Amino acid sequence: MTENAPEYLTVKELAELLRLKERKVYDLAASGAVPCVKVTGKLLFPEKDIRAWMAAGQSDGGSDAIGAARPNVFLGSHDPLLDWAIRQSRCGMASLFDSSLDGLTRFAAREGAAAGLHLLDAETEQWNVPHVQKHCANQNVVLLGFATRMRGIVIRPEDQSRIQSLTDLSQRRFAPRQPESGTASIFARLCRDTGIDPAGLTQTPAQRSETDAVSMVQHGAADATFGLASLAKAHGLAFIPLIEERFDILVDRRAWFDDPLQKLAEFMRTDEFADYAHRLGGYDISAAGKTRWNA
């Protein structure tokens, strides 16, 4: 702190220091992203703590809220409802949906503003939080709820009498997902719990999206896949429920207050979003937008 610097900064002074609009400063304070105190209803920001906060953002490569802006890209796992919401909200975000682990790795490297995840931690039995803590503990990020999804075996209706559980997949053609996907890790976990070796299944080439895997079954290139209830319904296929999973959104806190993610968040609160999720089936969106973990 310089000799003549004030001990506390006002909203206007902090906005000038960070080169942000005053509205953004209020948003940062409300989210807990920036150190502040409230005195007689007025927000004040300890100058010494603000300087330390700024320095921390520079020391970790700009990962804090004041660091270089991330690309306006949504990373991570493919989800039909999220994919639709990004397009329907006209938020302007690009997407690179390859897998949960790919998205988490790219997000940690600051290659995108948000990432969709469904990763089950084997030790804690928690969804997503342990993986985010491991990869993004030093970044200014927040993990938000999006939906819980029903996942299970997707088959053609005429095969319902022959395939009723995981143990019936032997000697059947199975369409897997790529190894780094959350779907593949969850399927491997369920197989181990059932005493099945996934490597022993007759497998097609790995499919890189939820839709591609289900389409393999629909078109007869595979007999089964481990997919979402919503896509089984959309493709006129039968579904055997096995697990309810949590799909969360990891976001950069600075990017969260920018227009693209705010437009998406606003759309997720509309009746149009809720109605579409209901029509898809297999979704519970009651926790959408709720904070699950803060860095």
BELURGI-V58729 format. One record per run of one state. SS is the DSSP state (a for helix, b for strand, c for the rest). FROM is the first residue (numbers start at 1). TO is the last residue. If there is no record, write none. Layout:
# BELURGI-V58729
ss=<SS & SS>
from=<FROM & FROM>
to=<TO & TO>
This chain:
# BELURGI-V58729
ss=<c & b & c & a & c & a & c & b & c & b & a & c & b & c & a & c & b & c & a & c & b & c & b & c & b & c & a & c & b & c & a & c & a & c & b & c & b & c & a & c & a & c & b & c & b & c & a & c & b & a & c & b & a & c & a & c & a & c & b & c & b & c>
from=<1 & 8 & 10 & 11 & 19 & 22 & 32 & 37 & 40 & 42 & 47 & 60 & 73 & 77 & 80 & 89 & 94 & 98 & 100 & 109 & 114 & 118 & 120 & 121 & 127 & 128 & 129 & 137 & 141 & 156 & 157 & 160 & 166 & 170 & 173 & 176 & 177 & 178 & 182 & 195 & 198 & 201 & 202 & 204 & 207 & 208 & 210 & 219 & 224 & 229 & 235 & 238 & 253 & 257 & 259 & 268 & 271 & 281 & 283 & 285 & 291 & 295>
to=<7 & 9 & 10 & 18 & 21 & 31 & 36 & 39 & 41 & 46 & 59 & 72 & 76 & 79 & 88 & 93 & 97 & 99 & 108 & 113 & 117 & 119 & 120 & 126 & 127 & 128 & 136 & 140 & 155 & 156 & 159 & 165 & 169 & 172 & 175 & 176 & 177 & 181 & 194 & 197 & 200 & 201 & 203 & 206 & 207 & 209 & 218 & 223 & 228 & 234 & 237 & 252 & 256 & 258 & 267 & 270 & 280 & 282 & 284 & 290 & 294 & 295>
